């Protein structure tokens, strides 16, 4: 552990967190927790409603200054009751096994885990901050926030020392819902040791890469496929690689309907992070045609890998798209996407080193850990 900052014991609570039943759920939360553990002692306490569990089942992981306590409990209704009871079961085990006093709480995604943070805020009389990722605050997602959900969120935001959306755009959207607090943007983190510059490119031709959940109403994969079909009509040496943890079959079927040459398109399905990093090192350009976003991790990961990005100008993406980072286009503008992809093939002169340097400065483990450390120190000073 480094000595450049006071080290605290930080308890991460989360509404979403990766687990053995849903490996990619809230993976960005885990990345934040792991980054913070480079400077602090981090414990994660998370409960997951499992349809496969008939009783309480534990998953406990320890690695240096990082510790996970995940409790799987039977999914029943009303879930609010069973969730609260299960959290107290999890908390009892955590308290019994931890001699190190928790200094502060780091809540990730307000609903529904805000209940847990507020409970411990009262029980232990320690401060907490909130990191928010949820796209549902944006009006164009058509998500409905129920009155009791908003009431809980407002209480948590009012009591939190800081509220840390991953983009300023998300912070503005939260304020429009009446969530007023002490806002401080901290972006998503990128493992710049894993996502790195390529030593050499193995694939022939020009390769576009897309990585997402593959939910069409969100990521607009069908629009990307239509544009790529048009691109293949004049370019036989371009390729599109699609990676995602969602159902690929509708996209495979649609690609076949469009008549995209199979040799120029591949669907890889869900892949571990190290494999995604490998794909990025072999790609020439990352493309994201989303209808809405906050600040997707894949943008920073692309930059860390030295590849430019073509993306729709949605959410907080423009906040972290430098002039040399690639192309921003309007959502659902297939003509603009086609022109950006075509231009990239013929005029891709972006400096990989410059992109890499930008990612290190803004998204690296060290950058994010230091940003949170500054806030933790202020919280502890104000709570004394």
N, C-alpha and C positions, 0 to 999 in steps of 0.2 A: 504494500500500500504506500502510495506516495505521501510525502510530508508537506506538500505545497498547499494543503488546505486542511482545516479541522475535519477529522473523520467522524461521521455520525452513523448511528444505526437507523436506517431508513426502512420502514415497512411499506412495501408496495401492496396496495389493494387494487383490484381491477374488476370491471364489469365483463371484460373479455380477456382471455389469456390462453395461449396455446396449451393443449393437453393431448393425451393419448387418443381421445375420441375425435378431436377437431384440431388437427395439428397446426393449422394456419390462423386460427381464431386469435385476433389481437396480437399477431406476431410482432407488430411494431411496439407494443407495450413491453414485451420481453426484451427487445433490443434497447429500449430506454433503461430498463432495470439493469441489464448487463453493463451498459455504459456507465451508469452511476456506480456500479460495484467496483469500477477501476479506481475510485477515490473514496468510497464509503463501504460500510458493511450493509448489505442489502438482503432483506428477507421478503419473499413474496408469499402472501396468504390468499388463496383463491379457492372458491367453492364452485363446483360445476354440477348442474342438474342432469343426471345421466338416465337415459331410458334403459340402459343395460345394468344398472346397479340395483340390487335388492336390499342393500345395506350400505353403511358407510365404508368407502374404500379409499385408501391413501396412496398418494404418489409423492415421495419425498426425494429431493435431489439437492446435493451439496457440492459446491465447487468454489474453493478459496473463500472470497468474501461474498459469495452469492449463494442463496439458499431458497429453495422452492418448497412450499407446503401446499399441495393440491388435494382437496377433498372432493370425491365424487359421491353425490347423494341421490337417492331415488327421486326421479322427476314425478312430482305429484301436484295436484291442485288443492288449495290455492298455493301457488308457488311462492308468494311473498312470505307466507307463514313458514314453509319448509326451508326456504332460503335463509331466513333469519335464524331459525333453530340450528341449521347446519353450520352457519357461520360461528355460532357460539360453541358448537362442538369443535370446530376447527381451531378457534381461538384458545380453547382450553388446552388442546394438545400443543399449540405453539407456545403458550405461556409456560407449560410444564417442561418443555424441552429447551427453552432459551433463558439463559442466565443474564445475557446482555440486555440492558434496558433499551427500549425503543425510544429514540429521540424525537422523531417526527414521522408523519404519515404522508405518503405520496399516492393519491387517488388517481386512477386512470379510467376515464370515461364515466361521466357523472351517474348515468342511470344504468342499473339500479344500485351499484356499489356505494353510492353516496350515503346510504343508510349505515353501512359499515363504518365509514370514515367518521360520520357524526357520532355514532355510538362510542367509538374509541376516543374521539376528541373529548367527550364528556367523561368517560371512564378513566382515562389516563391523564387528562388535562395537558395534552400536547398538541402542537399546531399541525395543520395539514395544508397541502397545496393540491391543485387539480391539474392534470394534463388531459386535454380533450382532443379527440380524433373524429368524433361522429359527424358524418356528412349529413345526417338527418336534420341538422339545424338550418340547412340551406333550403330555400323555398322551392327550388326546382327539383328537389328529390321527392316532393309530395308526401313526405313523412308527416305523421300526425303525432304531436306531443300532447298527451292527455293532461287535464288540469292537475291531477295529483302528482304526475311525473314532473311537471313544471314547478309545482310547489316544493317538491323535494330538491330539485335542482337549484331553485332560488335560495333555499335555506343553506345548502352546501356552499354555493358561490359566495354568499354573504359572509359565511364563517371562515372560508378559506383564506389563508394568508396571501396566496397568489393563484391566479387562473392562467394556465399556460396552454392556449390553443397552438396547434402546430403551424398555423398561418394566421396572419392578420385578417385575412378574408373570413376565416372561421370565427375569429373573435368578433368581427362586425356582425356576423349572422347571429351569434349568441346574444349580443347586446340587443338585437332587434326582438329577441324573445324575452327581454326584460331581465336578463342575467347580468347584473351590474356587479363588478368586482375589480380587484387589482390585477389587470391583465398584463401578461408578459409572454410574448411569443417565443417558444422554443421548438425548433423544427424536428422532424424525424431524424433518427440516427442511421448512419451507414458504417458498416464494418469495412473500413478502408484497407484493412489487412487482407480481407477475403476478396473484396471487389477492388481489383488492381489492373494496371495496364498489361496488355498482352505482350508476350515475348515474340510471338509470331502468329500469323493468321493461317489456319489450316484450310478453311473453306474457300472454294473458288467463287468468283462472282461477287455481287454486292448483296449483303444480308441485312434485312430489317428484322428486328426482334420485338415481340410484344409479350409482356408478362402481366397477368391480371387474374382476377377472380372469374373472368369470362362471362359475367352477368351482362346480358346484352343491353338491357335498359340503362345500365350504368356505364359499361365500357364500350358499347357500340361496336362490337366485334363484326357484326354483319356489315356495317358501313365500311370498316377497314377492308373486309374481304371484297366488297364491290370495287373499291378503289384499286386494290391490288390486282384484281382480275383485269382491269383496264390497263394497268401498268405492264402486265405480262404480254399484252398484245403487241407491244413494240420493244420489249426487253426480254430476251430469253435467258439472260444471265443474272437476273435478280431473284432473290429468295425471301420468303417470309416464314419465320419460325414463331409459332404461337405456343406459349407455355402458360398453364393456369391450373388452379385447383378446382375449377368448376366443371360442369358437364360439357365435354367437348363434342358429343355426338350431334347436337343441332348445328354446330359450326362446321363440322366435317360434312354433314349432309348438304348444307347450304353451299359450301365450297364446290361440292360435286355438281350441284344444280347450276352454279355459275360457270362451270367448265374451267376452273383454274387448273393449270397443268400440275398433276400430282408431284412431279419432280421439282417444282418450284415452291411448294408449300408443305410444311410439316407441323403436326400437332403433337406436342410432347406430354401433355397432361401435367399433373402435379409433380413438382420436382423439389428436392431439398435445396437449401440456400446455396450450398457450395456448387451444385450443378448449375443453378441459375447464374452464379458468378462466372462459371466456365462458359456458358452460352454468351454472356455479355462480352467476354474477352474475344470471342470469335465473330461478334456482330460488327456491322459498320454503322448502324443507326438504330436508335430505339424509337418506337412509334406508339403513341397513346391517343386514342380518338374518343375519349370519355365525354359523356354528357354532363357529368359533375364530378368534382374531386375536392379534397382538402389539399394535402401536399403528399402525394404518393411516394413511398420509399424508393420506388424504382427510378424516379428522376435522379435522386442523389446517387444511387447505385450505378446508373449509367454514366454520370459524370466521373465518378471514381474509377470507372473502367475505361475512361477516355473516349466514350462514344457520345456524339451529340444526340439531341432529342427532338422529335417532332411531336407536338402535343397541342391539344385544344387549350384555349385560353380560358380555363375554368378554375374555380376555387383559388387556392393560393399558389398555383404553379408559376404565375408570372412574377411573384415575389422572389423566386429563386431561379429565374431563367435569365442568365447574363446574356449580353448581346452576342457573345461567341458560343452560346449554348445550343443553338439550333433554330427551330421554327416554332412560332406560336400561331395557331389558326383558330377561327371561330368554330364552335361546336356544330356538328352535323354538316359542315361545309365540305362536301366530298370533292368538289372541284379544287378547293384550296389544298386539301390533303394530297390530291394527285400531283399538283404542281410542286408542293414541298418535297414529296418523295422523288419526283422526277429530277428536281434540281439537286437533291442530295446525291443522286447517283453520278451526276456529271460534274458537280462542283463542291465536293466535300473536302474542304481545306482547314478544318478545325484542328487546333493544336490539342492533341491528347494530353500533353503535360499541363496545359492551361486549365482544361476541364478537371483534371485530377487535383490540381492545386486548389481550385474553387471548392471541390467536394471536401477536401481535407480541412479547409478553413471553416466551412459552414456546417458540415454534417458528420464529421468524424466522431469517434467515441470520445476523444479528448475534448473536442469543442462542446459537445452536448453535456458531458459530465461537468465541465467547468461552468457552463451556463446554469445548471441546476445547483451546483455548489454555492454559487453566489447567492441564489435565492434561499437555499437552506440556511446559510449563515445569517441572512437578514431575519428569517423566521425565528431562529433560535435567540438572536439578540433581542428581538421584540417581545419574545415570550418570557424573558427573564424578569 
